Amino acid sequence: MSATTQEKIVQLEKDANKLVYNLELLYKKAGSYNAAKEELQKSSAELVSLINETKKLSEESHKIIAKINEIGSGQIFKQLEKIDKAIFSFNDETMKQLNKNKIFLLGTIALLIVSLIMCILIYVK
């Protein structure tokens, strides 16, 4: 074999090794591409789901807003004011009853103390 033929064979072997190396890189990149594609498809499905949920929430919010407009915000505030007054009225009545109970309890304690003192005086004599 001549020197040029040997050089060509060596060069062909180098080229073949380089080709194998490039094919391995291509194979790895293709695998990465497939993994990325799968993740992108999952993300896409999740995004579609999120869009659908957002659409449902938007539709429900629209219904609520329409109902509020139908009732009228003034009417809603009037009802809230009535509820607020009822709560304060209940609290006032409760406080009045509590004060009455305190007075009754203090009176009862005072009577018990007086009765106890009388019993002690009777017992001492």
Protein Blocks (a to p, Z undefined) as FASTA:
>chain_A
ZZklmmmmmmmmmmmmmmmmmmmmmmmmmmmmmmmmmmmmmmmmmmmmmmmmmmmmmmmm
mmmmmmmmmnopklmmmmmmmmmmmmmmmmmmmmmmmmmmmmmmmmmmmmmmmmmmmmmm
mmmZZ
